[in-house]
Amino acid sequence: MIRPAIALAALTLLTACATTPTPSYRNTDQPLSVTTRHDAARLAGEWRVRAATPGDASLTAVTYRPGGQEAFALTRRICNESGACEPRRSTYPAKPLGPNRWALRAADGAEWQIWVVWVDADYRTAAIGTPDGRFGWVLDRAATGGEDRITAAREILDFNGYQSGALIPR
């Protein structure tokens, strides 16, 4: 009788220590495409987040810096308990994996990939995703306007297996 209790206690402890899986907002059985448009100079600069998956509710801007030490800077709106908010930027070194694909590395060593799934011909709007579906973004050069392009970016993410209903518009 004691052995089952010990086994149950050990199982409970292991369950409590298990890491929570990262949510996925896309059907990973669906192939994720990468746009054939590739111009690092035109992709460079700051992009406003127009829609994002729930884990990135505080993300307001994404900046791509091409060149010898490629990097992506993510700007988040961080609020404290009293309601005061301020922007905070974190920069992640980016290792190119091919055209429009990078591996980003956090300070703690965590690594993830981001892919440019689609960008319009004038590089005003982009759809960004991850193969594992941990996040998806609709980015635009402007904070407002271009609704036809924003809709197109959402549809492209949907076509690539993303749950379009999970994207929260800004």
DSSP file (Angstrom, degrees, kcal/mol; ACC not computed):
  #  RESIDUE AA STRUCTURE BP1 BP2  ACC     N-H-->O    O-->H-N    N-H-->O    O-->H-N    TCO  KAPPA ALPHA  PHI   PSI    X-CA   Y-CA   Z-CA
    1    1 A M     >        0   0    0      0, 0.0     4,-1.1     0, 0.0     0, 0.0   0.000 360.0 360.0 360.0 -33.2    0.0    0.0    0.0
    2    2 A I  H  >  +     0   0    0      1,-0.2     4,-2.5     2,-0.2     5,-0.2   0.887 360.0  61.3 -71.5 -38.1    2.9    2.4    0.7
    3    3 A R  H  > S+     0   0    0      1,-0.2     4,-2.8     2,-0.2     5,-0.2   0.915 103.0  48.7 -58.9 -46.2    4.6    1.7   -2.7
    4    4 A P  H  > S+     0   0    0      0, 0.0     4,-2.6     0, 0.0    -1,-0.2   0.895 111.5  51.4 -61.1 -36.0    1.6    3.0   -4.7
    5    5 A A  H  X S+     0   0    0     -4,-1.1     4,-2.4     2,-0.2    -2,-0.2   0.904 111.4  46.7 -66.0 -40.7    1.5    6.1   -2.5
    6    6 A I  H  X S+     0   0    0     -4,-2.5     4,-2.6     2,-0.2    -1,-0.2   0.919 113.2  49.1 -66.3 -42.5    5.2    6.7   -3.0
    7    7 A A  H  X S+     0   0    0     -4,-2.8     4,-2.5     2,-0.2    -2,-0.2   0.908 111.7  49.0 -62.4 -41.8    4.8    6.2   -6.8
    8    8 A L  H  X S+     0   0    0     -4,-2.6     4,-2.4    -5,-0.2    -1,-0.2   0.909 111.5  49.2 -64.6 -41.6    1.9    8.6   -6.9
    9    9 A A  H  X S+     0   0    0     -4,-2.4     4,-2.3     2,-0.2    -2,-0.2   0.907 112.1  48.5 -63.5 -42.0    3.9   11.2   -4.9
   10   10 A A  H  X S+     0   0    0     -4,-2.6     4,-2.5     2,-0.2    -2,-0.2   0.908 112.1  49.0 -64.9 -42.1    6.9   10.8   -7.3
   11   11 A L  H  X S+     0   0    0     -4,-2.5     4,-2.4     2,-0.2    -2,-0.2   0.904 110.7  50.5 -63.8 -41.8    4.6   11.1  -10.3
   12   12 A T  H  X S+     0   0    0     -4,-2.4     4,-2.2     2,-0.2    -2,-0.2   0.914 111.0  49.1 -61.8 -43.3    3.0   14.2   -8.9
   13   13 A L  H  X S+     0   0    0     -4,-2.3     4,-1.6     2,-0.2    -2,-0.2   0.909 111.6  48.7 -63.6 -43.4    6.4   15.8   -8.2
   14   14 A L  H  X S+     0   0    0     -4,-2.5     4,-1.0     1,-0.2    -2,-0.2   0.898 111.0  50.6 -63.6 -40.2    7.5   15.0  -11.8
   15   15 A T  H >< S+     0   0    0     -4,-2.4     3,-0.5     1,-0.2    -1,-0.2   0.902 108.8  51.5 -63.5 -41.5    4.4   16.5  -13.2
   16   16 A A  H 3< S+     0   0    0     -4,-2.2    -1,-0.2     1,-0.2    -2,-0.2   0.824 111.7  47.7 -65.3 -31.3    4.8   19.7  -11.2
   17   17 A C  H 3< S+     0   0    0     -4,-1.6    -1,-0.2    -5,-0.1    -2,-0.2   0.617  87.2 109.9 -85.9 -13.4    8.4   20.0  -12.4
   18   18 A A  S << S-     0   0    0     -4,-1.0     2,-0.2    -3,-0.5    -3,-0.0  -0.314  73.7-115.2 -64.7 144.7    7.5   19.5  -16.1
   19   19 A T        -     0   0    0      1,-0.1    -1,-0.1     3,-0.0    -2,-0.1  -0.547  26.8-113.4 -80.1 146.6    7.8   22.5  -18.3
   20   20 A T        -     0   0    0     -2,-0.2    -1,-0.1     1,-0.1     2,-0.0  -0.649  37.4-113.2 -77.7 130.7    4.7   23.8  -19.9
   21   21 A P        -     0   0    0      0, 0.0    -1,-0.1     0, 0.0     3,-0.1  -0.334  31.3-105.4 -65.9 147.0    4.8   23.4  -23.7
   22   22 A T        -     0   0    0      1,-0.1    -3,-0.0    -3,-0.0   112,-0.0  -0.540  42.4-111.2 -68.7 131.7    5.0   26.5  -25.8
   23   23 A P        -     0   0    0      0, 0.0     2,-0.5     0, 0.0    -1,-0.1  -0.327  26.9-145.6 -65.4 149.0    1.7   27.1  -27.4
   24   24 A S        -     0   0    0      1,-0.1   110,-0.2    -3,-0.1   109,-0.2  -0.968  14.3-170.9-117.7 131.4    1.5   26.7  -31.2
   25   25 A Y        +     0   0    0    108,-3.9   138,-2.9    -2,-0.5     2,-0.3   0.162  67.9  59.3-106.2  16.5   -0.8   28.9  -33.2
   26   26 A R  B    S-A  162   0A   0    136,-0.3     2,-1.0   106,-0.3   136,-0.3  -0.991  86.6-108.6-143.0 154.2   -0.4   27.0  -36.5
   27   27 A N    >   -     0   0    0    134,-2.7     3,-1.7    -2,-0.3   106,-0.1  -0.711  29.5-161.4 -77.2 105.7   -1.0   23.5  -37.8
   28   28 A T  T 3  S+     0   0    0     -2,-1.0    -1,-0.2     1,-0.3     4,-0.1   0.554  84.8  71.0 -74.0  -5.9    2.6   22.3  -38.1
   29   29 A D  T 3  S+     0   0    0    132,-0.1    -1,-0.3     2,-0.1   132,-0.1   0.700  85.2  82.1 -75.3 -19.8    1.5   19.6  -40.5
   30   30 A Q  S <  S-     0   0    0     -3,-1.7   130,-0.0   130,-0.1   129,-0.0  -0.731  94.8-113.6 -83.7 127.4    0.9   22.4  -43.0
   31   31 A P        -     0   0    0      0, 0.0     2,-0.6     0, 0.0    -2,-0.1  -0.328  23.7-134.5 -61.2 143.3    4.1   23.4  -44.8
   32   32 A L        -     0   0    0     -4,-0.1     2,-0.2   129,-0.1   125,-0.0  -0.894  22.2-151.2-100.6 123.8    5.3   26.9  -44.0
   33   33 A S        -     0   0    0     -2,-0.6     2,-0.4    82,-0.1   127,-0.0  -0.482   3.6-144.7 -92.6 164.4    6.3   28.9  -47.0
   34   34 A V        -     0   0    0     -2,-0.2    83,-0.3    81,-0.0    84,-0.1  -0.986  28.4-107.8-125.5 137.6    8.9   31.7  -47.4
   35   35 A T        -     0   0    0     81,-2.4    83,-0.1    -2,-0.4    81,-0.1  -0.303  13.8-141.8 -64.0 148.1    8.4   34.6  -49.7
   36   36 A T  S    S+     0   0    0     81,-0.1     2,-0.5     2,-0.0    -1,-0.1   0.611  77.3  99.3 -85.2 -13.0   10.6   34.6  -52.8
   37   37 A R        +     0   0    0     82,-0.1     2,-0.4    63,-0.0    -2,-0.1  -0.637  52.0 172.2 -72.7 121.9   11.0   38.4  -52.5
   38   38 A H        +     0   0    0     -2,-0.5     2,-0.3    61,-0.0    -2,-0.0  -0.871  17.8 139.6-140.8 106.2   14.3   39.0  -50.9
   39   39 A D    >>  -     0   0    0     -2,-0.4     4,-2.0     1,-0.1     3,-0.6  -0.788  26.0-168.6-144.4  96.1   15.9   42.4  -50.5
   40   40 A A  H 3> S+     0   0    0     -2,-0.3     4,-1.6     1,-0.3    -1,-0.1   0.851  88.1  55.7 -57.2 -37.9   17.5   42.9  -47.1
   41   41 A A  H 34 S+     0   0    0      1,-0.2    -1,-0.3     2,-0.2    -2,-0.0   0.882 111.0  43.9 -64.1 -37.4   17.9   46.6  -47.6
   42   42 A R  H <4 S+     0   0    0     -3,-0.6    -1,-0.2     1,-0.2    -2,-0.2   0.782 113.8  50.7 -78.2 -26.5   14.2   47.0  -48.2
   43   43 A L  H  < S+     0   0    0     -4,-2.0    21,-0.3    76,-0.0    -2,-0.2   0.736  92.4 102.7 -78.8 -23.0   13.3   44.8  -45.3
   44   44 A A     <  +     0   0    0     -4,-1.6    21,-0.2    -5,-0.2     2,-0.2  -0.152  60.8  40.4 -61.7 152.7   15.6   46.7  -43.0
   45   45 A G  E    S-B   64   0B   0     19,-2.6    19,-2.1     2,-0.0     2,-0.3  -0.540  94.4 -27.8 107.8-170.1   14.2   49.2  -40.5
   46   46 A E  E     -B   63   0B   0     17,-0.2     2,-0.4    -2,-0.2    17,-0.2  -0.632  47.4-170.2 -91.8 139.5   11.3   49.5  -38.1
   47   47 A W  E     -B   62   0B   0     15,-2.5    15,-2.4    -2,-0.3     2,-0.3  -0.974  19.1-131.2-124.1 138.6    8.0   47.7  -38.6
   48   48 A R  E     -BC  61 140B   0     92,-3.9    92,-2.4    -2,-0.4     2,-0.6  -0.720  23.9-120.6 -87.7 138.5    4.8   48.3  -36.6
   49   49 A V  E     + C   0 139B   0     11,-2.3    90,-0.2    -2,-0.3     3,-0.1  -0.707  35.0 171.4 -80.3 119.5    3.0   45.3  -35.3
   50   50 A R  E    S+     0   0B   0     88,-3.3   120,-2.8    -2,-0.6     2,-0.3   0.642  70.1   3.3-102.8 -21.3   -0.6   45.3  -36.7
   51   51 A A  E     +DC 169 138B   0     87,-1.4    87,-2.8   118,-0.3    -1,-0.4  -0.943  68.5 171.3-160.9 145.9   -1.6   41.9  -35.5
   52   52 A A  E     -DC 168 137B   0    116,-1.5   116,-3.3    -2,-0.3    85,-0.2  -0.988  37.9 -93.8-153.8 158.0    0.1   39.2  -33.4
   53   53 A T    >   -     0   0    0     83,-1.5     3,-2.4    -2,-0.3   114,-0.1  -0.349  53.7 -95.5 -70.0 158.8   -0.6   35.9  -31.6
   54   54 A P  G >  S+     0   0    0      0, 0.0     3,-1.3     0, 0.0    -1,-0.1   0.754 119.2  64.0 -52.8 -34.8   -1.6   36.2  -28.0
   55   55 A G  G 3  S+     0   0    0      1,-0.3     3,-0.2    79,-0.2    80,-0.1   0.669 103.6  50.7 -65.6 -14.2    1.8   35.6  -26.5
   56   56 A D  G X   +     0   0    0     -3,-2.4     3,-1.3     1,-0.2    -1,-0.3  -0.130  66.2 130.0-114.0  36.1    3.0   38.8  -28.1
   57   57 A A  T <  S+     0   0    0     -3,-1.3    -1,-0.2     1,-0.3    -2,-0.1   0.799  76.7  48.4 -60.5 -29.4    0.3   41.2  -26.9
   58   58 A S  T 3  S+     0   0    0     -3,-0.2    19,-2.8    18,-0.1     2,-0.3   0.547  83.7 112.2 -89.4  -7.1    2.8   43.7  -25.7
   59   59 A L  E <   + E   0  76B   0     -3,-1.3    17,-0.3    17,-0.2     3,-0.1  -0.512  31.3 163.7 -71.8 126.9    4.9   43.7  -28.9
   60   60 A T  E     +     0   0B   0     15,-3.2   -11,-2.3     1,-0.3     2,-0.3   0.675  58.8  14.4-114.4 -27.9    4.6   47.0  -30.7
   61   61 A A  E     -BE  48  75B   0     14,-1.6    14,-2.7   -13,-0.2     2,-0.4  -0.997  50.2-157.5-152.2 152.5    7.5   47.1  -33.2
   62   62 A V  E     -BE  47  74B   0    -15,-2.4   -15,-2.5    -2,-0.3     2,-0.5  -1.000  13.3-165.7-130.7 129.4   10.1   44.9  -34.9
   63   63 A T  E     -BE  46  73B   0     10,-2.8    10,-2.8    -2,-0.4     2,-0.5  -0.969   4.9-156.2-120.4 128.1   13.3   46.3  -36.3
   64   64 A Y  E     -BE  45  72B   0    -19,-2.1   -19,-2.6    -2,-0.5     8,-0.2  -0.896   5.6-170.1-104.5 129.1   15.5   44.4  -38.7
   65   65 A R  E     - E   0  71B   0      6,-3.1     6,-2.0    -2,-0.5   -24,-0.1  -0.924  11.7-168.5-117.4 103.5   19.2   45.3  -38.9
   66   66 A P        +     0   0    0      0, 0.0     3,-0.3     0, 0.0     2,-0.2  -0.212  38.5  68.7 -80.3 177.6   20.9   43.6  -41.8
   67   67 A G  S >  S-     0   0    0      1,-0.2     3,-0.8     3,-0.0    -2,-0.1  -0.709 100.0 -22.4 115.3-163.2   24.6   43.4  -42.5
   68   68 A G  T 3  S+     0   0    0      1,-0.3     2,-0.5    -2,-0.2    -1,-0.2   0.841 139.5  32.1 -56.0 -40.2   27.7   41.9  -40.9
   69   69 A Q  T 3  S-     0   0    0     -3,-0.3    -1,-0.3     2,-0.0    26,-0.1  -0.657  88.4-164.0-119.0  74.3   26.0   41.5  -37.4
   70   70 A E    <   +     0   0    0     -3,-0.8    24,-2.6    -2,-0.5     2,-0.3  -0.217  17.1 164.3 -60.0 146.7   22.4   40.9  -38.4
   71   71 A A  E     -EF  65  93B   0     -6,-2.0    -6,-3.1    22,-0.3     2,-0.4  -0.990  32.8-139.9-158.5 157.9   19.9   41.4  -35.6
   72   72 A F  E     -EF  64  92B   0     20,-2.3    20,-3.2    -2,-0.3     2,-0.5  -0.990  16.1-156.5-119.8 134.0   16.2   41.9  -34.8
   73   73 A A  E     -EF  63  91B   0    -10,-2.8   -10,-2.8    -2,-0.4     2,-0.5  -0.953   5.7-159.0-111.0 128.6   15.1   44.3  -32.1
   74   74 A L  E     -EF  62  90B   0     16,-2.9    16,-2.4    -2,-0.5     2,-0.5  -0.928   3.4-156.9-109.3 125.7   11.7   43.7  -30.6
   75   75 A T  E     -EF  61  89B   0    -14,-2.7   -15,-3.2    -2,-0.5   -14,-1.6  -0.894  13.5-175.1-105.1 126.9   10.0   46.6  -28.8
   76   76 A R  E     -EF  59  88B   0     12,-2.9    12,-2.7    -2,-0.5     2,-0.8  -0.893  27.8-126.6-119.9 149.7    7.4   45.8  -26.2
   77   77 A R  E     - F   0  87B   0    -19,-2.8     2,-0.5    -2,-0.3    -2,-0.0  -0.869  32.6-168.4 -94.8 109.8    5.1   48.1  -24.2
   78   78 A I  E     - F   0  86B   0      8,-2.7     8,-2.3    -2,-0.8     2,-0.4  -0.879   2.6-167.0-106.9 127.7    5.8   47.1  -20.6
   79   79 A C  E     - F   0  85B   0     -2,-0.5     6,-0.2     6,-0.2     2,-0.1  -0.889   8.3-144.3-115.5 143.8    3.4   48.3  -17.8
   80   80 A N    >   -     0   0    0      4,-2.5     3,-1.8    -2,-0.4    -1,-0.0  -0.373  39.5 -87.3 -96.3-178.4    4.0   48.2  -14.1
   81   81 A E  T 3  S+     0   0    0      1,-0.3    -1,-0.0     2,-0.1    -2,-0.0   0.788 126.0  56.0 -61.0 -29.8    1.4   47.7  -11.3
   82   82 A S  T 3  S-     0   0    0      2,-0.1    -1,-0.3     1,-0.0     3,-0.1   0.511 119.6-107.6 -83.4  -2.9    0.5   51.4  -11.1
   83   83 A G  S <  S+     0   0    0     -3,-1.8     2,-0.3     1,-0.3    -2,-0.1   0.407  72.1 140.9  95.2  -2.9   -0.3   51.4  -14.8
   84   84 A A        -     0   0    0     -5,-0.0    -4,-2.5     1,-0.0     2,-0.3  -0.601  33.5-163.8 -75.3 132.1    2.7   53.4  -16.0
   85   85 A C  E     +F   79   0B   0     -2,-0.3    -6,-0.2    -6,-0.2    -8,-0.1  -0.875  14.5 173.2-120.7 150.3    3.9   52.0  -19.3
   86   86 A E  E     -F   78   0B   0     -8,-2.3    -8,-2.7    -2,-0.3     2,-0.3  -0.990  34.5-105.0-150.1 152.2    7.1   52.4  -21.2
   87   87 A P  E     -F   77   0B   0      0, 0.0     2,-0.4     0, 0.0   -10,-0.2  -0.582  32.3-169.4 -78.3 141.8    8.7   50.9  -24.3
   88   88 A R  E     -F   76   0B   0    -12,-2.7   -12,-2.9    -2,-0.3     2,-0.5  -0.999   5.6-155.3-131.9 131.6   11.5   48.3  -23.8
   89   89 A R  E     -F   75   0B   0     -2,-0.4     2,-0.4   -14,-0.2   -14,-0.2  -0.899   7.5-171.5-111.9 132.8   13.6   47.0  -26.7
   90   90 A S  E     -F   74   0B   0    -16,-2.4   -16,-2.9    -2,-0.5     2,-0.4  -0.983  12.9-149.1-120.0 133.1   15.5   43.7  -26.7
   91   91 A T  E     -F   73   0B   0     -2,-0.4   -18,-0.2   -18,-0.2    -2,-0.0  -0.871   9.2-166.2-107.8 134.8   17.9   42.9  -29.5
   92   92 A Y  E     -F   72   0B   0    -20,-3.2   -20,-2.3    -2,-0.4    14,-0.1  -0.973  23.3-123.1-121.8 120.7   18.5   39.4  -30.7
   93   93 A P  E     -F   71   0B   0      0, 0.0    12,-1.6     0, 0.0     2,-0.5  -0.348  29.6-145.4 -57.8 142.2   21.4   38.4  -32.9
   94   94 A A  E     -G  104   0B   0    -24,-2.6   -24,-0.3    10,-0.2    10,-0.2  -0.956  10.9-160.7-120.5 123.6   20.2   36.8  -36.1
   95   95 A K  E     -G  103   0B   0      8,-2.8     8,-2.3    -2,-0.5     2,-0.1  -0.903  27.7-124.1-100.9 117.0   22.0   34.0  -38.0
   96   96 A P  E     -G  102   0B   0      0, 0.0     6,-0.3     0, 0.0    -2,-0.0  -0.371  27.9-179.8 -62.8 135.0   20.8   33.8  -41.6
   97   97 A L  E     -     0   0B   0      4,-2.9     5,-0.2     1,-0.6    16,-0.0   0.425  66.7 -52.7-108.8  -6.1   19.4   30.3  -42.5
   98   98 A G  E >  S-G  101   0B   0      3,-0.9     3,-1.9     0, 0.0    -1,-0.6  -0.869  95.9 -23.7 151.3 178.6   18.7   31.3  -46.1
   99   99 A P  T 3  S-     0   0    0      0, 0.0    17,-0.1     0, 0.0     3,-0.1  -0.351 132.4  -3.9 -57.1 125.9   16.7   34.0  -47.9
  100  100 A N  T 3  S+     0   0    0      1,-0.2    16,-2.5    -2,-0.1     2,-0.4   0.707 113.2 102.8  65.6  23.6   14.1   35.4  -45.5
  101  101 A R  E <   +GH  98 115B   0     -3,-1.9    -4,-2.9    14,-0.2    -3,-0.9  -0.998  42.5 169.4-138.5 134.5   14.9   32.9  -42.7
  102  102 A W  E     -GH  96 114B   0     12,-2.2    12,-2.2    -2,-0.4     2,-0.5  -0.972  30.7-135.9-140.2 153.7   16.9   33.5  -39.5
  103  103 A A  E     -GH  95 113B   0     -8,-2.3    -8,-2.8    -2,-0.3     2,-0.3  -0.967  27.3-156.3-105.3 124.0   17.7   31.9  -36.2
  104  104 A L  E     -GH  94 112B   0      8,-3.6     8,-1.9    -2,-0.5     2,-0.5  -0.786   1.6-153.6-100.8 145.1   17.4   34.4  -33.3
  105  105 A R  E     - H   0 111B   0    -12,-1.6     6,-0.2    -2,-0.3     2,-0.1  -0.976   4.0-149.3-124.1 127.1   19.3   33.9  -30.1
  106  106 A A    >   -     0   0    0      4,-3.0     3,-2.0    -2,-0.5   -14,-0.1  -0.417  34.4-103.2 -84.2 165.6   18.2   35.3  -26.7
  107  107 A A  T 3  S+     0   0    0      1,-0.3    -1,-0.1     2,-0.1   -15,-0.0   0.807 122.4  57.5 -59.0 -30.9   20.7   36.2  -23.9
  108  108 A D  T 3  S-     0   0    0      2,-0.1    -1,-0.3     1,-0.1     3,-0.1   0.410 123.0-104.8 -82.9   4.2   19.8   33.0  -22.1
  109  109 A G  S <  S+     0   0    0     -3,-2.0    -2,-0.1     1,-0.3    -1,-0.1   0.288  72.8 143.9  93.3 -10.5   20.8   30.9  -25.1
  110  110 A A        -     0   0    0     -5,-0.1    -4,-3.0     1,-0.0     2,-0.4  -0.366  31.8-162.3 -62.2 141.7   17.3   30.1  -26.2
  111  111 A E  E     +H  105   0B   0     -6,-0.2     2,-0.3    -3,-0.1    -6,-0.2  -0.975  16.5 164.9-131.0 142.3   17.0   30.0  -30.0
  112  112 A W  E     -H  104   0B   0     -8,-1.9    -8,-3.6    -2,-0.4     2,-0.3  -0.972  28.7-118.3-149.0 162.7   14.1   30.2  -32.4
  113  113 A Q  E     -H  103   0B   0     -2,-0.3     2,-0.4   -10,-0.3   -10,-0.2  -0.766  17.2-166.1-104.3 147.7   13.5   30.8  -36.1
  114  114 A I  E     -H  102   0B   0    -12,-2.2   -12,-2.2    -2,-0.3     2,-0.4  -0.994   7.5-167.0-128.4 143.1   11.6   33.5  -37.8
  115  115 A W  E     -HI 101 129B   0     14,-2.9    14,-2.4    -2,-0.4     2,-1.0  -0.971  25.0-129.3-127.7 140.6   10.6   33.4  -41.5
  116  116 A V  E     + I   0 128B   0    -16,-2.5   -81,-2.4    -2,-0.4    12,-0.2  -0.816  29.1 179.1 -85.9 105.4    9.2   36.1  -43.8
  117  117 A V  E     -     0   0B   0     10,-2.1     2,-0.3    -2,-1.0    -1,-0.2   0.844  64.5  -4.8 -77.8 -35.8    6.2   34.3  -45.1
  118  118 A W  E     - I   0 127B   0      9,-1.5     9,-3.0    -3,-0.1     2,-0.3  -0.983  55.1-179.7-158.1 145.9    5.0   37.2  -47.3
  119  119 A V  E     - I   0 126B   0     -2,-0.3     7,-0.2     7,-0.2   -82,-0.1  -0.976  33.8-114.5-144.2 140.2    5.9   40.8  -48.0
  120  120 A D    >   -     0   0    0      5,-2.2     3,-2.1    -2,-0.3     5,-0.0  -0.267  37.2-100.1 -72.0 165.9    4.1   43.0  -50.5
  121  121 A A  T 3  S+     0   0    0      1,-0.3    -1,-0.1     2,-0.1     0, 0.0   0.754 123.2  46.4 -59.6 -27.6    5.9   44.3  -53.6
  122  122 A D  T 3  S-     0   0    0      3,-0.1    -1,-0.3   -80,-0.0    -2,-0.1   0.311 109.8-119.1 -98.9   8.5    6.6   47.7  -52.0
  123  123 A Y  S <  S+     0   0    0     -3,-2.1    -2,-0.1     2,-0.2     3,-0.1   0.903  78.7 121.6  54.5  46.2    7.8   46.3  -48.7
  124  124 A R  S    S+     0   0    0      1,-0.3    17,-2.4    16,-0.1     2,-0.4   0.694  72.2  29.3-102.6 -28.3    5.1   48.1  -46.7
  125  125 A T  E     - J   0 140B   0     15,-0.2    -5,-2.2    16,-0.1     2,-0.3  -0.991  66.2-178.4-137.4 140.9    3.4   45.0  -45.1
  126  126 A A  E     -IJ 119 139B   0     13,-2.7    13,-2.9    -2,-0.4     2,-0.5  -0.982  21.3-144.3-139.6 150.4    4.9   41.6  -44.1
  127  127 A A  E     -IJ 118 138B   0     -9,-3.0   -10,-2.1    -2,-0.3    -9,-1.5  -0.978  24.1-170.9-112.2 124.2    3.7   38.4  -42.6
  128  128 A I  E     +IJ 116 137B   0      9,-2.5     9,-2.6    -2,-0.5     2,-0.3  -0.923  11.7 161.3-118.1 139.2    6.2   36.8  -40.2
  129  129 A G  E     -IJ 115 136B   0    -14,-2.4   -14,-2.9    -2,-0.4     7,-0.2  -0.902  31.6-124.1-146.9 176.6    6.0   33.3  -38.7
  130  130 A T    >   -     0   0    0      5,-0.8     3,-1.4    -2,-0.3   -16,-0.1  -0.962  23.0-127.6-124.3 143.5    7.8   30.5  -37.1
  131  131 A P  T 3  S+     0   0    0      0, 0.0    -1,-0.1     0, 0.0   -17,-0.1   0.858 112.5  50.6 -58.3 -34.3    7.9   26.9  -38.3
  132  132 A D  T 3  S-     0   0    0    -19,-0.2  -106,-0.3    -3,-0.0  -104,-0.1   0.550 109.5-125.0 -82.7  -5.8    6.9   25.7  -34.8
  133  133 A G    <   +     0   0    0     -3,-1.4  -108,-3.9     2,-0.2     3,-0.1   0.639  65.5 138.2  77.2  14.5    3.9   28.1  -34.7
  134  134 A R  S    S-     0   0    0   -110,-0.2     2,-0.3     1,-0.2   -79,-0.2   0.790  75.9  -3.0 -67.4 -25.1    4.9   29.8  -31.5
  135  135 A F        -     0   0    0     -5,-0.1    -5,-0.8   -81,-0.1     2,-0.3  -0.989  55.4-165.0-158.1 161.2    4.0   33.2  -32.9
  136  136 A G  E     - J   0 129B   0     -2,-0.3   -83,-1.5    -7,-0.2     2,-0.4  -0.986  13.5-166.7-143.9 142.6    2.9   35.0  -36.0
  137  137 A W  E     -CJ  52 128B   0     -9,-2.6    -9,-2.5    -2,-0.3     2,-0.5  -0.970  18.8-152.3-132.1 145.4    2.9   38.7  -36.8
  138  138 A V  E     -CJ  51 127B   0    -87,-2.8   -88,-3.3    -2,-0.4   -87,-1.4  -0.988  29.8-171.6-110.0 118.6    1.5   41.0  -39.3
  139  139 A L  E     +CJ  49 126B   0    -13,-2.9   -13,-2.7    -2,-0.5     2,-0.3  -0.830  10.0 178.4-114.2 149.5    3.9   43.9  -39.6
  140  140 A D  E     -CJ  48 125B   0    -92,-2.4   -92,-3.9    -2,-0.3   -15,-0.2  -0.984  37.8-125.2-145.7 154.1    3.5   47.2  -41.5
  141  141 A R  S    S+     0   0    0    -17,-2.4     2,-0.3    -2,-0.3   -16,-0.1   0.761  98.6  50.9 -69.9 -23.7    5.6   50.3  -42.0
  142  142 A A  S    S-     0   0    0    -18,-0.3   -94,-0.1   -94,-0.1    -2,-0.0  -0.839  77.6-133.8-117.1 153.4    2.7   52.5  -40.7
  143  143 A A  S    S+     0   0    0     -2,-0.3     2,-0.3   -96,-0.0    -1,-0.1   0.687  91.7  24.0 -76.7 -18.5    0.6   52.1  -37.5
  144  144 A T  S    S+     0   0    0     -3,-0.0    -2,-0.1     0, 0.0     2,-0.0  -0.911  96.8  36.5-140.1 167.0   -2.7   52.7  -39.5
  145  145 A G        +     0   0    0     -2,-0.3     5,-0.1     1,-0.1    -3,-0.1  -0.171  62.5  91.6  86.3 179.8   -4.0   52.3  -43.0
  146  146 A G    >>  +     0   0    0      1,-0.1     4,-2.2     3,-0.1     3,-0.7   0.834  42.5 163.6  63.0  36.2   -3.3   49.7  -45.7
  147  147 A E  H 3> S+     0   0    0      1,-0.3     4,-2.5     2,-0.2     5,-0.2   0.820  70.7  57.8 -58.6 -32.2   -6.2   47.5  -44.6
  148  148 A D  H 3> S+     0   0    0      1,-0.2     4,-2.0     2,-0.2    -1,-0.3   0.905 110.0  43.9 -64.9 -39.3   -6.1   45.5  -47.9
  149  149 A R  H <> S+     0   0    0     -3,-0.7     4,-2.5     2,-0.2    -2,-0.2   0.874 111.9  52.8 -71.9 -36.9   -2.5   44.6  -47.3
  150  150 A I  H  X S+     0   0    0     -4,-2.2     4,-2.2     2,-0.2    -2,-0.2   0.922 110.8  47.9 -63.4 -43.5   -3.2   43.7  -43.6
  151  151 A T  H  X S+     0   0    0     -4,-2.5     4,-2.4    -5,-0.2    -2,-0.2   0.914 110.6  51.5 -62.3 -43.4   -6.0   41.4  -44.7
  152  152 A A  H  X S+     0   0    0     -4,-2.0     4,-2.3     1,-0.2    -2,-0.2   0.912 109.1  50.5 -61.3 -42.5   -3.7   39.8  -47.3
  153  153 A A  H  X S+     0   0    0     -4,-2.5     4,-2.2     1,-0.2    -1,-0.2   0.908 110.8  48.9 -63.1 -42.1   -1.0   39.2  -44.7
  154  154 A R  H  X S+     0   0    0     -4,-2.2     4,-2.4     1,-0.2    -1,-0.2   0.911 111.2  50.1 -62.9 -41.9   -3.6   37.6  -42.4
  155  155 A E  H  X S+     0   0    0     -4,-2.4     4,-2.6     2,-0.2    -2,-0.2   0.880 108.8  51.9 -64.9 -38.0   -4.8   35.4  -45.3
  156  156 A I  H  X S+     0   0    0     -4,-2.3     4,-1.5     2,-0.2    -1,-0.2   0.916 110.3  48.3 -65.1 -42.6   -1.3   34.3  -46.1
  157  157 A L  H  <>S+     0   0    0     -4,-2.2     5,-2.6     2,-0.2    -2,-0.2   0.919 111.6  50.5 -62.2 -41.9   -0.7   33.3  -42.5
  158  158 A D  H ><5S+     0   0    0     -4,-2.4     3,-1.8     1,-0.2    -2,-0.2   0.921 107.8  52.6 -60.2 -44.6   -4.0   31.4  -42.5
  159  159 A F  H 3<5S+     0   0    0     -4,-2.6    -1,-0.2     1,-0.3    -2,-0.2   0.811 105.6  56.6 -60.2 -30.8   -3.0   29.6  -45.8
  160  160 A N  T 3<5S-     0   0    0     -4,-1.5    -1,-0.3    -3,-0.2    -2,-0.2   0.161 131.2 -90.6 -90.5  17.5    0.3   28.6  -44.0
  161  161 A G  T < 5S+     0   0    0     -3,-1.8  -134,-2.7     1,-0.3    -3,-0.2   0.432  79.3 142.0  94.7  -0.4   -1.6   26.9  -41.2
  162  162 A Y  B   < -A   26   0A   0     -5,-2.6     2,-1.3  -136,-0.3    -1,-0.3  -0.454  59.7-116.8 -74.1 148.0   -2.0   29.7  -38.7
  163  163 A Q    >>  -     0   0    0   -138,-2.9     3,-2.4     1,-0.2     4,-0.5  -0.726  27.7-164.3 -80.5  97.0   -5.1   30.1  -36.7
  164  164 A S  G >4 S+     0   0    0     -2,-1.3     3,-1.1     1,-0.3    -1,-0.2   0.806  85.4  62.4 -59.4 -29.0   -6.2   33.5  -38.2
  165  165 A G  G 34 S+     0   0    0      1,-0.2    -1,-0.3    -3,-0.1    -2,-0.1   0.705  95.0  62.3 -67.4 -18.4   -8.6   33.9  -35.3
  166  166 A A  G <4 S+     0   0    0     -3,-2.4     2,-0.4  -141,-0.2    -1,-0.2   0.671  79.9 100.0 -80.6 -17.0   -5.7   33.8  -32.9
  167  167 A L    <<  -     0   0    0     -3,-1.1  -114,-0.2    -4,-0.5   -30,-0.1  -0.573  65.8-149.5 -73.7 123.9   -4.2   37.0  -34.4
  168  168 A I  E     -D   52   0B   0   -116,-3.3  -116,-1.5    -2,-0.4    -2,-0.1  -0.844  13.8-136.4 -96.5 117.3   -5.1   40.0  -32.3
  169  169 A P  E      D   51   0B   0      0, 0.0  -118,-0.3     0, 0.0  -119,-0.1  -0.343 360.0 360.0 -70.9 153.7   -5.3   43.2  -34.3
  170  170 A R              0   0    0   -120,-2.8  -119,-0.1   -27,-0.1  -120,-0.1   0.354 360.0 360.0-107.5 360.0   -3.8   46.4  -33.1
